Amino acid sequence: MSLDHLFTDVDNAAADLGDEVAVELDAETRNELALLSAAYGTDDPDELLRRAVHGLFQRVVETGNIDFHLRSEYDCTYDEFLAGMSYDEMAGGYPESDDDRRYQF
């Protein structure tokens, strides 16, 4: 797979998710969510779930865990995803093209 496949898969997953996701809670998750709700003084579990996703995302980015999975599946990293191009492209290399007129260093 490639960076282009990742963009496609992310777009498709975002479209499939829509604006709301129903999540079935097991007893452990329900108790942990209840404790967090009490501790943070909120009766909006949706906000806590959004924070949980942000926290998980931040952790996997900081530890490089997401890069491991992206490299395994798509042969790219999170930085390449953010930049919209591979490290080779950032360094001046370009994908193969039939256009022989492309300026190359």
N, C-alpha and C positions, 0 to 999 in steps of 0.2 A: 504494500500500500504506500501511499505518498501523502504529502501535505495537502494536495488537492482532494484526496479521498477523505482526509480528516475534516476539511472545511465542509464537504458534502455531508458527512456523517453528523457533524455538529449541527448543521442547518436542519437536517432531517429529524434529529433527536429533539431539537428545540420546537419544531413544528408539531411533533408527536406529543410532547409534554403539554403544550398549550400554556394557559395561565394558572391552572390549578392541577394538583396531583393528590389523589386520595391515597393515603398510606394506612395500611393495616398495622396496628400496634400490638406487639406481644406484651406480656405482663411486665417484663423488665423495662422495656422502652416506655411504657405507660407510666410506671412508677418514677423513672428518671425524669420524664417530662413533667410530671406532677410536682416533683421536688423543685425542679428549675422554675416552674410557674410560681410556686410559693416563694422561693428565694428571691426571684426578681419582681415579685408583686404584680404579675400580669395575669390576666385571664384570656390572653390571646396566644394560644399554643402555636398558631401559624407563624408568629413573629419569632418564637424560639426555634422553630424548625428551620426558618430562613437563616437565622444566626448559625445554627448547627451546620448547614450546608456551607455557609461562608467559612466557618471555622475549619471544617474538614478540607475544603478547597485550599485554604491558606496553608494548612499543615502539609498537604501533599505537594504543594508547589515548593515550599521552603525546604522540605527534606529531599526533594528531587525524585520522589516516588512517582509523580505524574510523568516525569521525563522517561523513567524506566518503562512505564507502560506505553507511552506514546512511541518511544523508540522501538519497542517490541512489535507493536501493532502497525504503526504508520511510518517508521523510519524517520521520525522527526522529533523535535523537542518542543516544549511549551514556548520557549523564546522564539523559535522559528515560526510557530503558530501565530504568536503576537505580531511578529514582523511581517508575516505573510510571505516569507521566502526562506529558503534553506540557507544554511551557513555558506555553502558553496556559492549561492547566488549573491549573498551579502559580500563575499570576498571578491566578487567580480566575475565569477563563473556563471554561465548562463545555461539553461536547459538546451538540449540540442534543438536546432531549428533548421528549416530548409532555407531560411533567409541568409544567404552568404554575405549580404551587405551589412549585417549587424556589426557595429563597431566593437572591437575586442581589444583589450590591452595586450 
